[in-house]
Each structure stands twice: as C-alpha cells, then as structure tokens.
Amino acid sequence: TFLFVLGLIFAAYCGLTQKNIKVAINCGSKRKYVDEKGIAYTKDMNFKGGVTSDLGSQFTERWPSSMTDVDVYYSERYGTGGSLDYDLPLTESGHYVLILKFSEVYFDSPKKKVFGVNLGSTSVIDKIDIFEEIGKFKPLDKFVEFSYRNGNVIFEGSSIGDAVQNGKLKVSLVASVDNPKINGIVLVKGSLSDTNHQEYQDMIEEWENEKKENIQKEQEERSASFGRTEDENLANIGKVQNQGKIEKNNEISPIQTALALCLSGYILEFSCIVFLGLFFLAMTRFGANTKRLAIVPHAEEPESEETIRDNQNTQENRQISL
C-alpha cells in the first residue's frame, strides 16, 4: 500500500501529463474522453479496418474497484482480416514511448486471443495474450520505447526504415490466434518516467500482493478448519473401518451359501420322509382296528323275567300234554 501511494505521488510530479502527449485515442469509441489526470482522448480515428465494440461497459461491476480510469478500457476496435492498423502523426525527432492499452472482456482462459505488434514491418512485441498476462476485466498496458530521427525509427538499437511513412507512424496489430484488438493508444514524447509506467507497475504489484494475501488467508482458514475437525475426521475414519470389519465378518461366502442350501434340502427331504412314515403307520393302525371290530360277535341281551316265566309255562304245558 505504501509503494502504491508513493507511486501516485511520483506520478503526479513526474508521470504522464497532457503536455507530453502527441496522440491519445479512445479506440472503438465515438466520443472524446478526459481521464482524472486530465489526459484528453479523442474519439476513435486514424485506423484502417476493424470493428468496434463496447462489451466491456456492460460489466462495470466486474472491474477492480481501485481503478479510477476505466472508460478507455470499455470500448475497443478489433481486426477481422488478421491485422489492424493505426497511422499516428510523427514528424518531430526525439525519444518516444508508445503506450498500447488492452483489456480482455470476452474470453475466460488463455491462448484464446494471441497477437503481436509491429512498427512498420518490424515486430516490437512478439506475443500478447491479455488473459494470460492480467486476466479478465483488468487493464494491460504495454510500453514501447523508441527514437525517431532523420526519418527512421530506432528500436532497441536497430533502425526501422518503413515505420514512418508520409509523416505517419504505422502501428500494426497482427493476429496469431483469433482477432487482434486494442482499447487505447497514447504516444508520449519523452522517456518512461514521463508516462504512467511506474504508476501502472505499482497498481499491478498491489493487486498481486492482495491476491497472495487472499490465497494465504484461504489456506490458513482451511488449515484451521482441518485442525478443528481432524479428531472428528479420524474418529469417523475409525468408525468406517470398524463398520467395514463388521460387515466383512458378517459376509457369507459362496461356499457357506451352498452348504446352507444343501442342508436345507436335506432337512426338507427328511421331514417329508418322517411325515409319510407317520402317515402310513397311522393308516395301518386304523385298518387293523376296523377289522377287529368287524369279527367281534354281538352279545345277546339278557331275557326279562316275564319272558323266562312264559318260557317255563310253555314247557310245563307241553309236559302235561304228554
């Protein structure tokens, strides 16, 4: 935080000011724009080809709250034919810094949009992958230092003869993956100390530190949570292991199952045999008793006294007759 504030103070006295700016373009926008530092951006101009978009302005809540100048990153111009060109007026000799402003508002992963930057036919930035470098809904500023004298551009000690033609610096964005794009262009006469380079670096460093602090905080919270529940987790693991042992002990093997089925079959068969034996024995006994009852003679009923007397009288009458 201290470095960030120090960078702001430094930028206020030694950074980007309107007097050093030769060109400032709000790419893809039809309106002029003045940022908080008083830098006046013109509407989109001096381009060749491309299509405009203001998709970034539809997600204002997604941008970092610490950013004060976001408007220039809302709109963009992107090329559809593999390249996108801007011609910037350049006639005075001296040292210059070309500031190219980018932001990713569409893709959610790296290697989806990759392109380079040329001055004339010479590459000055081989590869720009906005998402890979800064992420989504964040500013990516690129600073290209060069000198201009005797009609030639000097970049990293080498002369680029075709970079300036008819008093115009030819800036080309060349596609590698998908379409090249740009949000803003600023041409500053001076060195890096005359730009917002230090302020931008401090802002990025501040974001990186916040990101590290958040990651560390999340790790500490997870560690604390793990420490509080470690005993419970171990106890749960023990319960699961014991339950597994019990279930394993209670498991019936295929051999045991087969023996149980066989034994059940034998018991059933034996029960049927016993039942049939008892049934036949009962039937045999029942038949014998029936035959015995059939051959036993009926006992004669005893004669009554009247019958006996009648029989005696009859015998006596027979004797008298004789």
C-alpha positions in Angstrom: 0.0 0.0 0.0 2.9 2.4 0.8 4.5 1.8 -2.5 1.2 2.3 -4.3 0.7 5.7 -2.6 4.3 6.6 -3.3 3.8 5.7 -6.9 0.8 8.0 -7.1 2.8 10.9 -5.6 5.7 10.3 -8.0 3.3 10.1 -11.0 1.7 13.4 -10.0 5.0 15.2 -10.4 7.0 13.1 -12.9 4.4 11.0 -14.7 2.1 11.3 -17.6 0.9 14.8 -18.3 -1.0 16.3 -21.2 1.9 18.5 -22.4 4.0 15.4 -23.3 1.2 13.7 -25.2 1.2 13.8 -29.0 -1.6 11.4 -29.6 -4.3 9.8 -27.3 -7.1 7.8 -28.9 -10.1 6.2 -27.3 -10.2 3.2 -29.6 -13.6 1.8 -30.6 -15.4 4.8 -29.1 -17.3 7.6 -30.9 -16.8 10.1 -28.0 -14.0 12.0 -26.5 -12.8 11.2 -23.0 -10.8 13.0 -20.4 -9.4 10.9 -17.5 -8.8 12.0 -14.0 -5.2 13.1 -14.8 -6.5 15.5 -17.4 -5.4 13.4 -20.4 -7.7 14.1 -23.3 -8.5 11.2 -25.5 -10.0 11.8 -29.0 -12.7 9.6 -30.4 -11.5 6.6 -32.5 -9.5 7.8 -35.5 -6.6 7.1 -37.8 -7.4 3.4 -38.1 -7.6 1.1 -41.1 -10.1 -1.7 -40.9 -11.6 -3.4 -37.9 -14.9 -3.4 -36.0 -15.8 -1.6 -32.8 -17.3 -3.0 -29.6 -18.3 -1.7 -26.1 -18.8 -5.0 -24.5 -16.6 -4.0 -21.5 -19.1 -1.3 -20.5 -21.8 -4.0 -19.9 -19.8 -5.4 -16.9 -18.9 -2.4 -14.9 -19.2 -4.3 -11.6 -16.5 -6.8 -12.7 -13.7 -4.2 -13.0 -11.4 -3.6 -10.0 -12.9 -1.1 -7.6 -9.5 0.6 -7.2 -9.4 1.6 -10.8 -10.2 5.3 -11.3 -9.9 5.5 -15.1 -11.8 2.6 -16.7 -13.6 4.2 -19.6 -10.8 3.8 -22.1 -10.9 0.0 -21.5 -14.6 -0.3 -22.0 -14.6 0.2 -25.8 -12.3 -1.5 -28.3 -11.5 -2.0 -32.0 -10.7 -5.4 -33.2 -9.5 -6.6 -36.6 -11.3 -9.2 -38.7 -8.9 -9.7 -41.5 -5.9 -10.9 -39.5 -4.5 -7.4 -38.8 -5.5 -3.9 -37.6 -3.6 -0.7 -38.4 -3.3 2.7 -36.9 -1.4 5.6 -38.5 -0.2 8.1 -35.9 1.3 11.5 -36.9 5.0 11.7 -36.2 7.3 14.5 -37.5 9.5 15.7 -34.7 12.7 14.0 -33.8 13.2 12.8 -30.3 12.6 9.9 -27.8 9.1 8.5 -27.7 7.0 6.0 -25.7 4.1 4.3 -27.4 1.5 3.1 -24.8 -0.9 0.4 -26.0 -3.9 -0.3 -23.8 -5.7 -3.6 -23.8 -8.3 -5.5 -21.7 -10.0 -8.9 -22.1 -13.8 -8.8 -21.7 -14.8 -11.9 -23.7 -12.5 -15.0 -23.2 -12.2 -16.8 -19.9 -9.0 -18.6 -20.5 -5.5 -18.0 -22.0 -4.4 -18.8 -25.6 -7.8 -17.8 -27.0 -6.6 -14.4 -28.3 -3.0 -14.0 -29.2 -1.4 -11.3 -31.4 1.7 -9.2 -31.9 2.6 -5.6 -32.6 4.7 -4.2 -35.4 6.1 -0.8 -36.2 6.2 -0.9 -40.0 7.2 -4.4 -40.9 9.3 -5.0 -37.7 7.9 -6.8 -34.7 8.3 -4.8 -31.4 6.0 -7.1 -29.3 6.1 -10.8 -30.3 3.1 -12.0 -28.3 0.3 -10.5 -26.4 -2.1 -12.8 -24.6 -4.2 -10.5 -22.4 -5.9 -13.1 -20.3 -2.7 -15.0 -19.6 -0.9 -11.8 -18.5 -3.5 -10.0 -16.5 -6.8 -11.9 -16.5 -10.3 -10.7 -17.4 -11.7 -7.2 -16.8 -8.3 -5.8 -15.9 -6.1 -3.3 -17.8 -3.0 -4.4 -19.6 -0.7 -1.6 -20.7 2.3 -2.2 -23.0 5.1 0.4 -23.2 7.3 0.5 -26.4 10.3 2.9 -26.3 11.8 4.1 -29.5 13.6 7.1 -31.0 12.9 9.0 -34.2 15.5 10.9 -36.2 16.3 11.5 -39.8 13.1 9.8 -40.9 13.9 6.5 -39.2 12.7 4.8 -36.1 15.3 3.3 -33.8 14.1 0.4 -31.7 16.4 -1.4 -29.3 19.4 -0.2 -31.3 18.1 -1.2 -34.8 16.7 1.1 -37.5 13.2 0.5 -38.9 13.1 2.3 -42.2 9.5 1.7 -43.1 8.0 2.5 -39.6 7.2 6.2 -40.6 5.7 6.9 -44.0 4.5 10.3 -45.1 4.8 11.6 -41.5 2.8 8.8 -40.1 3.9 6.1 -37.6 2.5 2.8 -38.9 1.3 0.6 -35.9 0.1 -2.8 -36.9 -1.6 -5.5 -34.7 -1.0 -8.9 -36.3 -3.2 -11.9 -35.3 -1.8 -15.2 -34.2 -4.9 -16.7 -32.6 -8.4 -15.1 -33.1 -8.5 -11.3 -33.9 -6.2 -8.6 -32.6 -7.7 -5.8 -30.6 -6.9 -2.6 -28.8 -8.6 -0.3 -26.4 -6.4 2.8 -26.3 -3.3 4.4 -27.9 -1.1 7.1 -26.3 2.0 8.4 -28.0 4.2 10.3 -25.5 7.3 12.4 -26.3 9.8 11.6 -23.6 11.0 8.6 -21.6 9.3 6.0 -19.3 9.5 8.5 -16.5 7.2 10.8 -18.5 4.5 8.1 -18.7 2.3 6.3 -16.2 4.6 3.3 -16.3 5.6 3.4 -12.6 2.1 4.0 -11.5 0.8 1.1 -13.6 3.6 -1.2 -12.2 2.7 -0.2 -8.6 -1.0 -0.9 -9.3 -0.2 -4.4 -10.7 2.1 -5.1 -7.7 -0.6 -4.0 -5.3 -3.1 -6.4 -6.9 -0.6 -9.2 -6.8 0.1 -8.7 -3.1 -3.7 -8.6 -2.4 -4.0 -11.9 -4.4 -1.2 -13.5 -2.4 -2.7 -12.3 0.9 -6.1 -13.7 -0.1 -4.6 -17.0 -1.1 -2.7 -17.2 2.2 -5.8 -16.3 4.2 -7.8 -19.0 2.5 -5.0 -21.5 3.2 -4.9 -20.5 6.8 -8.7 -20.8 7.1 -8.6 -24.3 5.5 -5.8 -25.3 7.8 -7.7 -24.1 10.9 -10.8 -25.8 9.8 -8.8 -29.0 9.2 -7.3 -28.7 12.7 -10.7 -28.3 14.3 -12.2 -31.3 12.6 -9.1 -33.5 12.4 -10.1 -35.5 15.5 -13.6 -35.8 14.2 -12.3 -37.0 10.8 -10.1 -39.6 12.5 -13.0 -40.8 14.6 -15.2 -41.0 11.5 -12.5 -42.9 9.7 -12.2 -45.3 12.6 -16.0 -45.8 12.6 -16.0 -46.5 8.9 -13.1 -49.0 9.3 -14.8 -50.8 12.2 -18.1 -50.9 10.3 -16.2 -52.3 7.3 -14.7 -55.1 9.5 -18.1 -55.9 11.0 -19.7 -56.1 7.5 -16.8 -58.2 6.3 -17.2 -60.6 9.2 -20.9 -60.8 8.6 -20.5 -61.6 5.0 -21.4 -65.1 3.9 -19.1 -66.8 1.5 -20.4 -68.7 -1.6 -19.4 -72.0 -0.1 -21.3 -71.3 3.1 -24.3 -70.3 1.0 -24.1 -73.6 -1.0 -23.8 -75.7 2.2 -26.7 -73.9 3.7 -28.9 -74.6 0.7 -27.8 -78.3 0.6 -28.5 -78.7 4.3 -31.9 -77.0 3.9 -32.7 -79.5 1.1 -31.7 -82.5 3.3 -33.8 -81.3 6.2 -36.8 -80.8 3.9 -36.4 -84.3 2.4 -36.0 -85.9 5.9 -39.1 -84.1 7.1 -41.1 -85.4 4.2 -40.0 -88.9 4.8 -40.9 -88.8 8.5 -44.2 -87.3 7.7 -45.0 -90.0 5.2 -43.8 -92.7 7.6 -46.1 -91.4 10.4 -48.9 -91.2 7.9 -48.6 -94.8 6.7 -48.3 -96.0 10.3 -51.4 -94.2 11.3 -53.3 -95.6 8.4 -52.1 -99.2 9.1 -53.3 -99.0 12.7 -56.6 -97.6 11.7 -57.2 -100.5 9.3 -56.4 -103.1 11.9 -58.9 -101.7 14.4 -61.6 -101.7 11.7 -61.1 -105.4 11.0 -61.1 -106.3 14.7 -64.4 -104.5 15.2 -66.0 -106.4 12.3 -65.3 -110.0 13.7 -66.3 -109.5 17.3 -69.8 -111.2 17.9 -72.7 -109.2 19.3 -73.5 -110.2 22.9 -77.1 -111.3 23.4 -79.2 -109.2 25.5 -80.4 -111.0 28.8 -84.1 -112.2 28.8 -86.5 -110.4 31.0 -88.3 -112.2 33.9 -91.6 -112.2 32.1 -90.1 -113.9 29.2 -88.5 -116.5 31.4 -91.8 -117.2 33.1 -93.6 -117.5 29.8 -91.0 -120.0 28.6 -91.4 -122.1 31.8 -95.1 -122.1 31.5 -94.9 -123.2 27.9 -92.6 -126.1 28.9 -94.9 -127.2 31.7 -97.9 -127.2 29.4 -96.0 -129.4 27.0 -95.2 -131.9 29.7 -98.9 -132.1 30.8 -100.0 -132.7 27.4 -97.7 -135.6 27.1 
